[in-house]
Amino acid sequence: MAGPGAKPDPAAQPKLRLDKWLWQARFFKGRDLAAETILSGHLRLNGQHCRKPGHAVQSGDVLTFPQGNRIRVIRVLALGERRGPAGEAARLYDDLDDKAAGSDAVAGLE
């Protein structure tokens, strides 16, 4: 069991609070709105309901949540250092919903 003087595990993957990541990736205008969505039970983390805004998120996690009139399916690619411009925020995730829509469109043309 690690105590206060224990050395950090170099193999451990860095993590970030879920509400903070959603805010940094520009899905919500404020962390309070992100936390509200999480607390309401409308977010899934790797297929499991998540109701804790402080839950840790890491690269490779898949988030499913409502935004406006659509359901977003996002894979976390990186953790942000700050809430930067939209281009910087877009590099934090991969929108899996767009790929599904694109493959359906290609399949319809064949």
Secondary structure, DSSP 8 states (H G I E B T S, - for coil): ---TT----TTS---EEHHHHHHHTTSSSSHHHHHHHHHTT--EETTEE---TT-EE-TT-EEEEEETTEEEEEEE----SS---HHHHHTTEEEHHHHHHHHHHHHHH-
